[in-house]
Amino acid sequence: MIKSLKFDSDFFKYRIGKIDLGSGYGLMNLAKDLKTFQKSNFDCIYFEVPSKMTLINDYCKKKEFLLACRKIVLIKNTTNKQILQQNIVSSSPRKYISDFPDIAKSILSESRFNKDPRFKKKACKLYELWVKKSLYDNYCQKYFISVKHNKAIGLITLKIRNNNLFIDLFGILPDFRRQGLGKELLNMAESWAWSNRFKQLFVTTANENKIAFKTYISQGYKLYQESFIYHIWRNHEI
Ligand SMILES: CC(C)(COP(=O)(O)OP(=O)(O)OC[C@H]1O[C@@H](n2cnc3c(N)ncnc32)[C@H](O)[C@@H]1OP(=O)(O)O)[C@@H](O)C(=O)NCCC(=O)NCCS
């Protein structure tokens, strides 16, 4: 069944839908859903295929569907980290309002929206909105901002999904990378998670984002799940 995605459709100005692949979903189901898509008025559909569903992934590869993201989820068991970071704040984000568009831009590089040519133009705006909603509209449960000389240079946000705590947005401005600031934000996030009784902290990233992957692994995160996200557009031959 194809579910309409209201936010994505309104934002990108395309009719966008999503297929949810539950357990037991097979190639026959996909063929049926793709037929429905062809007859529908959707412009684009997304679907996420766990890496272990090899038949479906092989089929998508053969059909050359746009592989928008090789998604990986990493996990870490949280511990009690006693830390005091004076250059990290968690309030008054409006003070740094002019710094956030650059931070949003620095985070989106490996995003699937940045990879899909039809979404690319608006990907930056999407991330700016995501950062704004997280900081000013309580979209996330908690955020930490890394500050240097009164300028915001990095951000991490935490969000609950299906009762699990996820790192939602995470980035350091390019000029300030490799100075241990990302590690500091990850430590703050973990410490908050532990204090708020989350025994585990999850993060989603793209397999292509080797630097992010190395950063998480260096901090003790382990591979938890892998999946492939495809985008199919109306004019693609099915
Ligand atoms: C991922 C990111 C936040 C890391 O921030 P950072 O401040 O540069 O990271 P740190 O300096 O704290 O590095 C911590 C460890 O991660 C690893 N690491 C970070 N950058 C690395 C790189 N370019 N190459 C190899 N290892 C790297 C290292 O093990 C490093 O420890 P070390 O410096 O003692 O060797 C930053 O690269 C970034 O903003 N990337 C773009 C946005 C992004 O991809 N966000 C993640 C989305 S899921």
The ligand as an ORCA input file, in Angstrom:
! r2SCAN-3c Opt
* xyz 0 1
  C      31.128     14.032     11.570
  C      31.624     15.360     12.170
  C      30.498     15.995     13.007
  C      32.850     15.071     13.067
  O      33.186     16.259     13.752
  P      34.692     16.623     14.202
  O      34.604     17.732     15.168
  O      35.550     16.815     13.006
  O      35.121     15.257     14.921
  P      36.253     15.106     16.040
  O      37.374     16.069     15.754
  O      35.650     15.172     17.389
  O      36.781     13.641     15.742
  C      36.492     12.537     16.593
  C      37.088     11.286     15.980
  O      36.345     10.918     14.795
  C      37.244     10.414     13.773
  N      37.282     11.361     12.654
  C      36.671     12.577     12.578
  N      36.910     13.146     11.374
  C      37.663     12.282     10.667
  C      38.237     12.294      9.351
  N      38.073     13.354      8.548
  N      38.961     11.233      8.964
  C      39.143     10.164      9.788
  N      38.643     10.095     11.049
  C      37.910     11.136     11.481
  C      38.623     10.353     14.432
  O      38.753      9.092     15.041
  C      38.505     11.447     15.488
  O      39.379     11.281     16.566
  P      40.925     11.803     16.445
  O      40.857     13.196     15.866
  O      41.385     11.742     17.857
  O      41.597     10.855     15.500
  C      32.063     16.348     11.046
  O      32.956     15.711     10.179
  C      30.906     16.894     10.213
  O      30.272     17.886     10.567
  N      30.600     16.232      9.073
  C      29.524     16.708      8.166
  C      28.155     16.471      8.749
  C      27.880     15.002      8.982
  O      28.261     14.154      8.199
  N      27.197     14.732     10.107
  C      26.808     13.403     10.467
  C      25.488     13.130      9.916
  S      24.944     11.498     10.329
*
